[in-house]
Amino acid sequence: MTYKEIWQSLETSVSEQPDGYVRRRVKLQSICSIFLAVRKPFNQHMLQIQLTAVSTKILADLPSARGLEVTVHHSENDDNGFILQLTLKEHRFDKVFDVLPLAKIPGAGWPGWSK
């Protein structure tokens, strides 16, 4: 499955809450859980990284960029966990996460990479 197919699947999925998000884990063998997510109802693309701990130094100095919001939230599934979330604020940047080598998804390929 390609990133484009994952995004399309997430965009057409229905969230349990009208203002929630749907997500899919993309790198099963990673040391931390990495998800592609879509915030509903606006279909905003997000990258979520689940962490067991977050340094206060990181929290004090979260980066910012035009069209991208970086936040840290407590994990809904883990009382001691956190989610580092990168949210695209403009649809014209929707493909920015597609070039990240997050996982070898069957059927996905990048120029110059072998499967």
Biopython code that builds the backbone (N, CA, C, O; Angstrom):
import numpy as np
from Bio.PDB.StructureBuilder import StructureBuilder

atoms = [
    (1, "MET", "N", (0.853, -1.175, 0.000)),
    (1, "MET", "CA", (0.000, 0.000, 0.000)),
    (1, "MET", "C", (0.899, 1.239, 0.000)),
    (1, "MET", "O", (1.883, 1.288, 0.738)),
    (2, "THR", "N", (0.576, 2.215, -0.804)),
    (2, "THR", "CA", (1.367, 3.438, -0.897)),
    (2, "THR", "C", (0.860, 4.479, 0.101)),
    (2, "THR", "O", (-0.233, 4.344, 0.650)),
    (3, "TYR", "N", (1.667, 5.520, 0.327)),
    (3, "TYR", "CA", (1.224, 6.603, 1.204)),
    (3, "TYR", "C", (-0.042, 7.235, 0.656)),
    (3, "TYR", "O", (-0.965, 7.533, 1.414)),
    (4, "LYS", "N", (-0.097, 7.439, -0.643)),
    (4, "LYS", "CA", (-1.286, 8.044, -1.252)),
    (4, "LYS", "C", (-2.531, 7.231, -0.918)),
    (4, "LYS", "O", (-3.575, 7.797, -0.595)),
    (5, "GLU", "N", (-2.427, 5.908, -0.994)),
    (5, "GLU", "CA", (-3.564, 5.039, -0.675)),
    (5, "GLU", "C", (-3.916, 5.115, 0.806)),
    (5, "GLU", "O", (-5.093, 5.078, 1.166)),
    (6, "ILE", "N", (-2.906, 5.222, 1.664)),
    (6, "ILE", "CA", (-3.178, 5.343, 3.102)),
    (6, "ILE", "C", (-3.901, 6.655, 3.387)),
    (6, "ILE", "O", (-4.895, 6.672, 4.114)),
    (7, "TRP", "N", (-3.402, 7.765, 2.813)),
    (7, "TRP", "CA", (-4.070, 9.058, 3.014)),
    (7, "TRP", "C", (-5.512, 9.007, 2.526)),
    (7, "TRP", "O", (-6.414, 9.482, 3.217)),
    (8, "GLN", "N", (-5.743, 8.438, 1.345)),
    (8, "GLN", "CA", (-7.103, 8.350, 0.806)),
    (8, "GLN", "C", (-7.996, 7.530, 1.728)),
    (8, "GLN", "O", (-9.147, 7.894, 1.967)),
    (9, "SER", "N", (-7.471, 6.430, 2.241)),
    (9, "SER", "CA", (-8.240, 5.593, 3.153)),
    (9, "SER", "C", (-8.598, 6.352, 4.428)),
    (9, "SER", "O", (-9.732, 6.281, 4.903)),
    (10, "LEU", "N", (-7.627, 7.076, 4.978)),
    (10, "LEU", "CA", (-7.878, 7.849, 6.197)),
    (10, "LEU", "C", (-8.865, 8.987, 5.949)),
    (10, "LEU", "O", (-9.720, 9.267, 6.789)),
    (11, "GLU", "N", (-8.743, 9.639, 4.793)),
    (11, "GLU", "CA", (-9.643, 10.753, 4.480)),
    (11, "GLU", "C", (-11.086, 10.295, 4.318)),
    (11, "GLU", "O", (-12.007, 11.042, 4.648)),
    (12, "THR", "N", (-11.298, 9.095, 3.820)),
    (12, "THR", "CA", (-12.661, 8.596, 3.621)),
    (12, "THR", "C", (-13.201, 7.863, 4.847)),
    (12, "THR", "O", (-14.384, 7.526, 4.894)),
    (13, "SER", "N", (-12.346, 7.616, 5.837)),
    (13, "SER", "CA", (-12.782, 6.962, 7.073)),
    (13, "SER", "C", (-13.621, 7.906, 7.909)),
    (13, "SER", "O", (-13.504, 9.127, 7.800)),
    (14, "VAL", "N", (-14.457, 7.335, 8.733)),
    (14, "VAL", "CA", (-15.307, 8.122, 9.618)),
    (14, "VAL", "C", (-14.730, 8.045, 11.027)),
    (14, "VAL", "O", (-14.435, 6.958, 11.524)),
    (15, "SER", "N", (-14.573, 9.189, 11.663)),
    (15, "SER", "CA", (-14.067, 9.261, 13.029)),
    (15, "SER", "C", (-15.203, 8.981, 14.002)),
    (15, "SER", "O", (-16.360, 9.293, 13.724)),
    (16, "GLU", "N", (-14.861, 8.383, 15.159)),
    (16, "GLU", "CA", (-15.868, 8.131, 16.190)),
    (16, "GLU", "C", (-16.419, 9.444, 16.752)),
    (16, "GLU", "O", (-17.562, 9.505, 17.204)),
    (17, "GLN", "N", (-15.596, 10.487, 16.718)),
    (17, "GLN", "CA", (-16.013, 11.807, 17.176)),
    (17, "GLN", "C", (-15.965, 12.755, 15.982)),
    (17, "GLN", "O", (-15.054, 12.656, 15.159)),
    (18, "PRO", "N", (-16.919, 13.664, 15.870)),
    (18, "PRO", "CA", (-16.943, 14.556, 14.707)),
    (18, "PRO", "C", (-15.694, 15.422, 14.572)),
    (18, "PRO", "O", (-15.333, 15.818, 13.463)),
    (19, "ASP", "N", (-15.028, 15.722, 15.693)),
    (19, "ASP", "CA", (-13.825, 16.538, 15.619)),
    (19, "ASP", "C", (-12.585, 15.751, 16.060)),
    (19, "ASP", "O", (-11.640, 16.328, 16.597)),
    (20, "GLY", "N", (-12.592, 14.459, 15.835)),
    (20, "GLY", "CA", (-11.471, 13.612, 16.206)),
    (20, "GLY", "C", (-10.533, 13.367, 15.038)),
    (20, "GLY", "O", (-10.489, 14.147, 14.086)),
    (21, "TYR", "N", (-9.784, 12.278, 15.120)),
    (21, "TYR", "CA", (-8.907, 11.917, 14.027)),
    (21, "TYR", "C", (-8.874, 10.406, 13.862)),
    (21, "TYR", "O", (-9.183, 9.657, 14.788)),
    (22, "VAL", "N", (-8.496, 9.976, 12.673)),
    (22, "VAL", "CA", (-8.280, 8.559, 12.382)),
    (22, "VAL", "C", (-6.806, 8.427, 12.027)),
    (22, "VAL", "O", (-6.213, 9.345, 11.460)),
    (23, "ARG", "N", (-6.218, 7.284, 12.363)),
    (23, "ARG", "CA", (-4.797, 7.118, 12.106)),
    (23, "ARG", "C", (-4.450, 5.681, 11.767)),
    (23, "ARG", "O", (-5.224, 4.754, 12.003)),
    (24, "ARG", "N", (-3.252, 5.527, 11.203)),
    (24, "ARG", "CA", (-2.765, 4.198, 10.840)),
    (24, "ARG", "C", (-1.276, 4.132, 11.154)),
    (24, "ARG", "O", (-0.508, 5.013, 10.769)),
    (25, "ARG", "N", (-0.886, 3.092, 11.847)),
    (25, "ARG", "CA", (0.527, 2.892, 12.176)),
    (25, "ARG", "C", (1.267, 2.478, 10.907)),
    (25, "ARG", "O", (0.796, 1.626, 10.154)),
    (26, "VAL", "N", (2.438, 3.094, 10.675)),
    (26, "VAL", "CA", (3.143, 2.838, 9.428)),
    (26, "VAL", "C", (4.494, 2.174, 9.574)),
    (26, "VAL", "O", (5.069, 1.754, 8.570)),
    (27, "LYS", "N", (5.023, 2.059, 10.771)),
    (27, "LYS", "CA", (6.318, 1.389, 10.931)),
    (27, "LYS", "C", (6.250, 0.477, 12.145)),
    (27, "LYS", "O", (6.515, 0.899, 13.271)),
    (28, "LEU", "N", (5.894, -0.765, 11.906)),
    (28, "LEU", "CA", (5.648, -1.698, 12.999)),
    (28, "LEU", "C", (6.901, -2.038, 13.788)),
    (28, "LEU", "O", (6.820, -2.275, 14.993)),
    (29, "GLN", "N", (8.061, -2.067, 13.137)),
    (29, "GLN", "CA", (9.291, -2.460, 13.809)),
    (29, "GLN", "C", (10.041, -1.292, 14.448)),
    (29, "GLN", "O", (11.154, -1.470, 14.943)),
    (30, "SER", "N", (9.451, -0.118, 14.442)),
    (30, "SER", "CA", (10.091, 1.061, 15.016)),
    (30, "SER", "C", (10.175, 0.961, 16.530)),
    (30, "SER", "O", (9.376, 0.273, 17.166)),
    (31, "ILE", "N", (11.153, 1.656, 17.098)),
    (31, "ILE", "CA", (11.306, 1.690, 18.552)),
    (31, "ILE", "C", (10.156, 2.444, 19.216)),
    (31, "ILE", "O", (9.850, 2.207, 20.385)),
    (32, "CYS", "N", (9.522, 3.347, 18.477)),
    (32, "CYS", "CA", (8.321, 4.030, 18.951)),
    (32, "CYS", "C", (7.257, 3.926, 17.850)),
    (32, "CYS", "O", (7.579, 3.729, 16.679)),
    (33, "SER", "N", (6.023, 4.057, 18.236)),
    (33, "SER", "CA", (4.930, 3.929, 17.268)),
    (33, "SER", "C", (4.826, 5.194, 16.430)),
    (33, "SER", "O", (4.787, 6.302, 16.964)),
    (34, "ILE", "N", (4.781, 5.019, 15.102)),
    (34, "ILE", "CA", (4.670, 6.136, 14.164)),
    (34, "ILE", "C", (3.379, 5.969, 13.381)),
    (34, "ILE", "O", (3.104, 4.899, 12.838)),
    (35, "PHE", "N", (2.583, 7.042, 13.326)),
    (35, "PHE", "CA", (1.275, 6.998, 12.686)),
    (35, "PHE", "C", (1.125, 8.105, 11.659)),
    (35, "PHE", "O", (1.632, 9.211, 11.850)),
    (36, "LEU", "N", (0.432, 7.810, 10.578)),
    (36, "LEU", "CA", (-0.124, 8.827, 9.703)),
    (36, "LEU", "C", (-1.547, 9.013, 10.195)),
    (36, "LEU", "O", (-2.237, 8.033, 10.476)),
    (37, "ALA", "N", (-1.992, 10.248, 10.303)),
    (37, "ALA", "CA", (-3.331, 10.515, 10.834)),
    (37, "ALA", "C", (-3.995, 11.633, 10.051)),
    (37, "ALA", "O", (-3.334, 12.443, 9.400)),
    (38, "VAL", "N", (-5.330, 11.656, 10.133)),
    (38, "VAL", "CA", (-6.117, 12.701, 9.486)),
    (38, "VAL", "C", (-7.110, 13.228, 10.506)),
    (38, "VAL", "O", (-7.902, 12.472, 11.068)),
    (39, "ARG", "N", (-7.059, 14.542, 10.740)),
    (39, "ARG", "CA", (-7.999, 15.187, 11.663)),
    (39, "ARG", "C", (-9.309, 15.437, 10.926)),
    (39, "ARG", "O", (-9.325, 16.001, 9.832)),
    (40, "LYS", "N", (-10.401, 15.012, 11.541)),
    (40, "LYS", "CA", (-11.733, 15.204, 10.979)),
    (40, "LYS", "C", (-12.387, 16.427, 11.586)),
    (40, "LYS", "O", (-12.073, 16.735, 12.736)),
    (41, "PRO", "N", (-13.240, 17.128, 10.938)),
    (41, "PRO", "CA", (-13.798, 16.898, 9.606)),
    (41, "PRO", "C", (-12.999, 17.575, 8.489)),
    (41, "PRO", "O", (-13.432, 17.551, 7.337)),
    (42, "PHE", "N", (-11.842, 18.179, 8.798)),
    (42, "PHE", "CA", (-11.126, 18.994, 7.822)),
    (42, "PHE", "C", (-10.129, 18.223, 6.965)),
    (42, "PHE", "O", (-9.567, 18.772, 6.017)),
    (43, "ASN", "N", (-9.906, 16.938, 7.297)),
    (43, "ASN", "CA", (-8.939, 16.087, 6.592)),
    (43, "ASN", "C", (-7.528, 16.671, 6.595)),
    (43, "ASN", "O", (-6.818, 16.616, 5.591)),
    (44, "GLN", "N", (-7.134, 17.231, 7.738)),
    (44, "GLN", "CA", (-5.769, 17.719, 7.907)),
    (44, "GLN", "C", (-4.843, 16.532, 8.118)),
    (44, "GLN", "O", (-5.126, 15.655, 8.934)),
    (45, "HIS", "N", (-3.735, 16.504, 7.382)),
    (45, "HIS", "CA", (-2.758, 15.427, 7.522)),
    (45, "HIS", "C", (-1.871, 15.682, 8.735)),
    (45, "HIS", "O", (-1.467, 16.813, 9.006)),
    (46, "MET", "N", (-1.575, 14.597, 9.462)),
    (46, "MET", "CA", (-0.731, 14.686, 10.648)),
    (46, "MET", "C", (0.231, 13.504, 10.680)),
    (46, "MET", "O", (-0.066, 12.427, 10.163)),
    (47, "LEU", "N", (1.374, 13.725, 11.289)),
    (47, "LEU", "CA", (2.317, 12.669, 11.609)),
    (47, "LEU", "C", (2.364, 12.606, 13.121)),
    (47, "LEU", "O", (2.599, 13.621, 13.777)),
    (48, "GLN", "N", (2.141, 11.417, 13.688)),
    (48, "GLN", "CA", (2.149, 11.263, 15.140)),
    (48, "GLN", "C", (3.213, 10.247, 15.530)),
    (48, "GLN", "O", (3.315, 9.174, 14.936)),
    (49, "ILE", "N", (4.002, 10.603, 16.539)),
    (49, "ILE", "CA", (5.025, 9.704, 17.065)),
    (49, "ILE", "C", (4.725, 9.512, 18.540)),
    (49, "ILE", "O", (4.723, 10.471, 19.312)),
    (50, "GLN", "N", (4.470, 8.266, 18.929)),
    (50, "GLN", "CA", (4.133, 7.966, 20.317)),
    (50, "GLN", "C", (5.419, 7.750, 21.094)),
    (50, "GLN", "O", (6.277, 6.963, 20.694)),
    (51, "LEU", "N", (5.544, 8.464, 22.218)),
    (51, "LEU", "CA", (6.752, 8.427, 23.035)),
    (51, "LEU", "C", (6.421, 8.002, 24.456)),
    (51, "LEU", "O", (5.302, 8.205, 24.927)),
    (52, "THR", "N", (7.401, 7.407, 25.140)),
    (52, "THR", "CA", (7.185, 7.019, 26.532)),
    (52, "THR", "C", (7.570, 8.145, 27.482)),
    (52, "THR", "O", (7.103, 8.192, 28.620)),
    (53, "ALA", "N", (8.429, 9.057, 27.012)),
    (53, "ALA", "CA", (8.844, 10.190, 27.842)),
    (53, "ALA", "C", (9.196, 11.359, 26.932)),
    (53, "ALA", "O", (9.570, 11.171, 25.775)),
    (54, "VAL", "N", (9.071, 12.561, 27.469)),
    (54, "VAL", "CA", (9.421, 13.760, 26.720)),
    (54, "VAL", "C", (10.246, 14.663, 27.620)),
    (54, "VAL", "O", (9.849, 14.960, 28.747)),
    (55, "SER", "N", (11.377, 15.091, 27.129)),
    (55, "SER", "CA", (12.247, 15.999, 27.866)),
    (55, "SER", "C", (11.582, 17.365, 27.999)),
    (55, "SER", "O", (10.971, 17.852, 27.047)),
    (56, "THR", "N", (11.694, 17.980, 29.159)),
    (56, "THR", "CA", (11.136, 19.315, 29.342)),
    (56, "THR", "C", (11.829, 20.314, 28.424)),
    (56, "THR", "O", (11.241, 21.337, 28.071)),
    (57, "LYS", "N", (13.065, 20.034, 28.033)),
    (57, "LYS", "CA", (13.782, 20.910, 27.096)),
    (57, "LYS", "C", (13.071, 20.919, 25.741)),
    (57, "LYS", "O", (12.955, 21.966, 25.104)),
    (58, "ILE", "N", (12.596, 19.752, 25.305)),
    (58, "ILE", "CA", (11.864, 19.659, 24.043)),
    (58, "ILE", "C", (10.553, 20.439, 24.143)),
    (58, "ILE", "O", (10.191, 21.177, 23.227)),
    (59, "LEU", "N", (9.854, 20.270, 25.250)),
    (59, "LEU", "CA", (8.577, 20.954, 25.422)),
    (59, "LEU", "C", (8.740, 22.470, 25.423)),
    (59, "LEU", "O", (7.854, 23.192, 24.966)),
    (60, "ALA", "N", (9.850, 22.943, 25.928)),
    (60, "ALA", "CA", (10.080, 24.377, 25.999)),
    (60, "ALA", "C", (10.504, 24.974, 24.661)),
    (60, "ALA", "O", (10.422, 26.187, 24.471)),
    (61, "ASP", "N", (10.951, 24.141, 23.744)),
    (61, "ASP", "CA", (11.500, 24.656, 22.493)),
    (61, "ASP", "C", (10.962, 23.892, 21.280)),
    (61, "ASP", "O", (11.739, 23.422, 20.449)),
    (62, "LEU", "N", (9.639, 23.766, 21.176)),
    (62, "LEU", "CA", (9.050, 23.086, 20.026)),
    (62, "LEU", "C", (9.259, 23.942, 18.780)),
    (62, "LEU", "O", (9.027, 25.151, 18.809)),
    (63, "PRO", "N", (9.695, 23.323, 17.692)),
    (63, "PRO", "CA", (9.925, 24.103, 16.478)),
    (63, "PRO", "C", (8.618, 24.566, 15.840)),
    (63, "PRO", "O", (7.551, 24.005, 16.091)),
    (64, "SER", "N", (8.726, 25.589, 15.021)),
    (64, "SER", "CA", (7.566, 26.041, 14.265)),
    (64, "SER", "C", (8.017, 26.341, 12.846)),
    (64, "SER", "O", (9.179, 26.660, 12.595)),
    (65, "ALA", "N", (7.087, 26.231, 11.941)),
    (65, "ALA", "CA", (7.372, 26.500, 10.534)),
    (65, "ALA", "C", (6.080, 26.923, 9.862)),
    (65, "ALA", "O", (4.985, 26.637, 10.345)),
    (66, "ARG", "N", (6.226, 27.597, 8.757)),
    (66, "ARG", "CA", (5.058, 28.023, 8.001)),
    (66, "ARG", "C", (4.284, 26.798, 7.517)),
    (66, "ARG", "O", (4.843, 25.933, 6.842)),
    (67, "GLY", "N", (3.032, 26.728, 7.855)),
    (67, "GLY", "CA", (2.189, 25.635, 7.395)),
    (67, "GLY", "C", (2.292, 24.364, 8.214)),
    (67, "GLY", "O", (1.670, 23.361, 7.862)),
    (68, "LEU", "N", (3.067, 24.374, 9.306)),
    (68, "LEU", "CA", (3.263, 23.171, 10.121)),
    (68, "LEU", "C", (3.173, 23.533, 11.594)),
    (68, "LEU", "O", (3.794, 24.495, 12.047)),
    (69, "GLU", "N", (2.396, 22.758, 12.335)),
    (69, "GLU", "CA", (2.256, 22.966, 13.772)),
    (69, "GLU", "C", (2.808, 21.745, 14.500)),
    (69, "GLU", "O", (2.457, 20.614, 14.165)),
    (70, "VAL", "N", (3.663, 21.962, 15.484)),
    (70, "VAL", "CA", (4.248, 20.877, 16.265)),
    (70, "VAL", "C", (3.729, 20.994, 17.688)),
    (70, "VAL", "O", (3.872, 22.036, 18.327)),
    (71, "THR", "N", (3.123, 19.915, 18.182)),
    (71, "THR", "CA", (2.575, 19.906, 19.535)),
    (71, "THR", "C", (2.895, 18.579, 20.206)),
    (71, "THR", "O", (3.219, 17.591, 19.548)),
    (72, "VAL", "N", (2.798, 18.580, 21.529)),
    (72, "VAL", "CA", (2.956, 17.350, 22.310)),
    (72, "VAL", "C", (1.704, 17.204, 23.161)),
    (72, "VAL", "O", (1.277, 18.151, 23.822)),
    (73, "HIS", "N", (1.117, 16.007, 23.142)),
    (73, "HIS", "CA", (-0.101, 15.721, 23.897)),
    (73, "HIS", "C", (0.110, 14.466, 24.738)),
    (73, "HIS", "O", (0.934, 13.617, 24.400)),
    (74, "HIS", "N", (-0.628, 14.355, 25.817)),
    (74, "HIS", "CA", (-0.645, 13.104, 26.564)),
    (74, "HIS", "C", (-1.350, 12.058, 25.712)),
    (74, "HIS", "O", (-2.347, 12.352, 25.053)),
    (75, "SER", "N", (-0.834, 10.855, 25.731)),
    (75, "SER", "CA", (-1.419, 9.762, 24.958)),
    (75, "SER", "C", (-2.754, 9.353, 25.556)),
    (75, "SER", "O", (-2.905, 9.271, 26.775)),
    (76, "GLU", "N", (-3.715, 9.099, 24.685)),
    (76, "GLU", "CA", (-5.036, 8.657, 25.140)),
    (76, "GLU", "C", (-4.995, 7.218, 25.640)),
    (76, "GLU", "O", (-5.798, 6.829, 26.487)),
    (77, "ASN", "N", (-4.063, 6.431, 25.118)),
    (77, "ASN", "CA", (-4.007, 5.006, 25.439)),
    (77, "ASN", "C", (-3.004, 4.658, 26.533)),
    (77, "ASN", "O", (-3.017, 3.541, 27.049)),
    (78, "ASP", "N", (-2.133, 5.603, 26.894)),
    (78, "ASP", "CA", (-1.073, 5.334, 27.855)),
    (78, "ASP", "C", (-0.964, 6.531, 28.790)),
    (78, "ASP", "O", (-0.596, 7.624, 28.361)),
    (79, "ASP", "N", (-1.283, 6.329, 30.074)),
    (79, "ASP", "CA", (-1.270, 7.434, 31.029)),
    (79, "ASP", "C", (0.093, 8.107, 31.146)),
    (79, "ASP", "O", (0.169, 9.301, 31.434)),
    (80, "ASN", "N", (1.176, 7.350, 30.925)),
    (80, "ASN", "CA", (2.520, 7.902, 31.042)),
    (80, "ASN", "C", (3.118, 8.288, 29.695)),
    (80, "ASN", "O", (4.241, 8.787, 29.639)),
    (81, "GLY", "N", (2.382, 8.064, 28.612)),
    (81, "GLY", "CA", (2.914, 8.305, 27.283)),
    (81, "GLY", "C", (2.550, 9.666, 26.716)),
    (81, "GLY", "O", (1.684, 10.371, 27.234)),
    (82, "PHE", "N", (3.234, 10.010, 25.643)),
    (82, "PHE", "CA", (3.022, 11.278, 24.957)),
    (82, "PHE", "C", (2.962, 11.038, 23.462)),
    (82, "PHE", "O", (3.457, 10.029, 22.961)),
    (83, "ILE", "N", (2.351, 11.976, 22.755)),
    (83, "ILE", "CA", (2.332, 11.933, 21.291)),
    (83, "ILE", "C", (2.911, 13.244, 20.782)),
    (83, "ILE", "O", (2.388, 14.323, 21.064)),
    (84, "LEU", "N", (4.002, 13.132, 20.026)),
    (84, "LEU", "CA", (4.558, 14.272, 19.314)),
    (84, "LEU", "C", (3.802, 14.340, 18.004)),
    (84, "LEU", "O", (3.830, 13.397, 17.214)),
    (85, "GLN", "N", (3.133, 15.446, 17.773)),
    (85, "GLN", "CA", (2.237, 15.555, 16.616)),
    (85, "GLN", "C", (2.653, 16.708, 15.711)),
    (85, "GLN", "O", (2.794, 17.846, 16.158)),
    (86, "LEU", "N", (2.847, 16.398, 14.437)),
    (86, "LEU", "CA", (3.134, 17.401, 13.415)),
    (86, "LEU", "C", (1.890, 17.505, 12.553)),
    (86, "LEU", "O", (1.509, 16.538, 11.894)),
    (87, "THR", "N", (1.254, 18.668, 12.551)),
    (87, "THR", "CA", (0.003, 18.883, 11.825)),
    (87, "THR", "C", (0.232, 19.861, 10.689)),
    (87, "THR", "O", (0.764, 20.952, 10.892)),
    (88, "LEU", "N", (-0.172, 19.464, 9.495)),
    (88, "LEU", "CA", (-0.089, 20.365, 8.345)),
    (88, "LEU", "C", (-1.263, 21.327, 8.415)),
    (88, "LEU", "O", (-2.413, 20.903, 8.523)),
    (89, "LYS", "N", (-0.977, 22.609, 8.353)),
    (89, "LYS", "CA", (-2.031, 23.615, 8.469)),
    (89, "LYS", "C", (-2.551, 24.079, 7.121)),
    (89, "LYS", "O", (-3.561, 24.781, 7.065)),
    (90, "GLU", "N", (-1.894, 23.711, 6.041)),
    (90, "GLU", "CA", (-2.325, 24.109, 4.708)),
    (90, "GLU", "C", (-2.340, 22.893, 3.790)),
    (90, "GLU", "O", (-1.366, 22.142, 3.735)),
    (91, "HIS", "N", (-3.447, 22.698, 3.065)),
    (91, "HIS", "CA", (-3.575, 21.527, 2.185)),
    (91, "HIS", "C", (-2.532, 21.493, 1.070)),
    (91, "HIS", "O", (-2.226, 20.422, 0.546)),
    (92, "ARG", "N", (-1.993, 22.629, 0.708)),
    (92, "ARG", "CA", (-1.003, 22.608, -0.372)),
    (92, "ARG", "C", (0.279, 21.892, 0.035)),
    (92, "ARG", "O", (1.098, 21.568, -0.825)),
    (93, "PHE", "N", (0.471, 21.637, 1.342)),
    (93, "PHE", "CA", (1.636, 20.903, 1.815)),
    (93, "PHE", "C", (1.321, 19.433, 2.105)),
    (93, "PHE", "O", (2.128, 18.745, 2.730)),
    (94, "ASP", "N", (0.167, 18.946, 1.661)),
    (94, "ASP", "CA", (-0.287, 17.594, 2.002)),
    (94, "ASP", "C", (0.715, 16.486, 1.681)),
    (94, "ASP", "O", (0.700, 15.446, 2.340)),
    (95, "LYS", "N", (1.566, 16.674, 0.710)),
    (95, "LYS", "CA", (2.491, 15.620, 0.314)),
    (95, "LYS", "C", (3.811, 15.642, 1.089)),
    (95, "LYS", "O", (4.682, 14.813, 0.827)),
    (96, "VAL", "N", (3.978, 16.563, 2.029)),
    (96, "VAL", "CA", (5.252, 16.701, 2.725)),
    (96, "VAL", "C", (5.639, 15.426, 3.488)),
    (96, "VAL", "O", (6.821, 15.084, 3.522)),
    (97, "PHE", "N", (4.699, 14.724, 4.089)),
    (97, "PHE", "CA", (5.023, 13.504, 4.819)),
    (97, "PHE", "C", (5.251, 12.322, 3.884)),
    (97, "PHE", "O", (5.825, 11.315, 4.296)),
    (98, "ASP", "N", (4.814, 12.427, 2.642)),
    (98, "ASP", "CA", (4.951, 11.315, 1.692)),
    (98, "ASP", "C", (6.404, 11.020, 1.347)),
    (98, "ASP", "O", (6.715, 9.904, 0.931)),
    (99, "VAL", "N", (7.294, 11.979, 1.505)),
    (99, "VAL", "CA", (8.693, 11.757, 1.150)),
    (99, "VAL", "C", (9.525, 11.276, 2.325)),
    (99, "VAL", "O", (10.704, 10.966, 2.155)),
    (100, "LEU", "N", (8.939, 11.208, 3.509)),
    (100, "LEU", "CA", (9.676, 10.737, 4.670)),
    (100, "LEU", "C", (9.814, 9.220, 4.611)),
    (100, "LEU", "O", (8.828, 8.517, 4.388)),
    (101, "PRO", "N", (11.017, 8.717, 4.806)),
    (101, "PRO", "CA", (11.208, 7.258, 4.787)),
    (101, "PRO", "C", (10.771, 6.637, 6.106)),
    (101, "PRO", "O", (11.599, 6.150, 6.876)),
    (102, "LEU", "N", (9.483, 6.657, 6.360)),
    (102, "LEU", "CA", (8.964, 6.155, 7.630)),
    (102, "LEU", "C", (8.893, 4.643, 7.688)),
    (102, "LEU", "O", (9.099, 4.046, 8.745)),
    (103, "ALA", "N", (8.606, 4.031, 6.570)),
    (103, "ALA", "CA", (8.405, 2.588, 6.591)),
    (103, "ALA", "C", (8.534, 2.031, 5.195)),
    (103, "ALA", "O", (8.358, 2.738, 4.203)),
    (104, "LYS", "N", (8.840, 0.768, 5.135)),
    (104, "LYS", "CA", (8.767, 0.071, 3.863)),
    (104, "LYS", "C", (7.380, -0.550, 3.803)),
    (104, "LYS", "O", (7.154, -1.648, 4.313)),
    (105, "ILE", "N", (6.479, 0.150, 3.189)),
    (105, "ILE", "CA", (5.112, -0.322, 3.052)),
    (105, "ILE", "C", (5.053, -1.136, 1.776)),
    (105, "ILE", "O", (5.469, -0.643, 0.728)),
    (106, "PRO", "N", (4.548, -2.373, 1.821)),
    (106, "PRO", "CA", (4.478, -3.164, 0.596)),
    (106, "PRO", "C", (3.803, -2.374, -0.517)),
    (106, "PRO", "O", (2.705, -1.845, -0.345)),
    (107, "GLY", "N", (4.472, -2.305, -1.653)),
    (107, "GLY", "CA", (3.932, -1.576, -2.791)),
    (107, "GLY", "C", (4.379, -0.129, -2.844)),
    (107, "GLY", "O", (4.182, 0.538, -3.860)),
    (108, "ALA", "N", (4.982, 0.376, -1.763)),
    (108, "ALA", "CA", (5.450, 1.761, -1.760)),
    (108, "ALA", "C", (6.906, 1.793, -2.187)),
    (108, "ALA", "O", (7.680, 0.901, -1.839)),
    (109, "GLY", "N", (7.268, 2.785, -2.917)),
    (109, "GLY", "CA", (8.661, 2.930, -3.331)),
    (109, "GLY", "C", (9.006, 4.386, -3.497)),
    (109, "GLY", "O", (8.137, 5.225, -3.732)),
    (110, "TRP", "N", (10.277, 4.676, -3.373)),
    (110, "TRP", "CA", (10.761, 6.033, -3.562)),
    (110, "TRP", "C", (11.861, 5.986, -4.607)),
    (110, "TRP", "O", (12.591, 4.998, -4.682)),
    (111, "PRO", "N", (11.999, 7.031, -5.419)),
    (111, "PRO", "CA", (13.035, 7.062, -6.444)),
    (111, "PRO", "C", (14.401, 6.781, -5.827)),
    (111, "PRO", "O", (14.776, 7.366, -4.811)),
    (112, "GLY", "N", (15.131, 5.876, -6.464)),
    (112, "GLY", "CA", (16.473, 5.557, -5.999)),
    (112, "GLY", "C", (16.525, 4.527, -4.884)),
    (112, "GLY", "O", (17.614, 4.116, -4.484)),
    (113, "TRP", "N", (15.383, 4.101, -4.375)),
    (113, "TRP", "CA", (15.355, 3.108, -3.317)),
    (113, "TRP", "C", (14.979, 1.764, -3.910)),
    (113, "TRP", "O", (14.163, 1.682, -4.829)),
    (114, "SER", "N", (15.580, 0.712, -3.376)),
    (114, "SER", "CA", (15.167, -0.627, -3.814)),
    (114, "SER", "C", (14.200, -1.180, -2.771)),
    (114, "SER", "O", (14.266, -0.840, -1.590)),
    (115, "LYS", "N", (13.326, -2.019, -3.230)),
    (115, "LYS", "CA", (12.334, -2.612, -2.322)),
    (115, "LYS", "C", (12.899, -3.837, -1.659)),
    (115, "LYS", "O", (12.215, -4.476, -0.859)),
]
sb = StructureBuilder()
sb.init_structure("model")
sb.init_model(0)
sb.init_chain("A")
sb.init_seg("    ")
for serial, (resi, resn, name, xyz) in enumerate(atoms, 1):
    if name == "N":
        sb.init_residue(resn, " ", resi, " ")
    sb.init_atom(name, np.array(xyz, "f"), 0.0, 1.0, " ", f" {name:<3s}", serial, name[0])
structure = sb.get_structure()
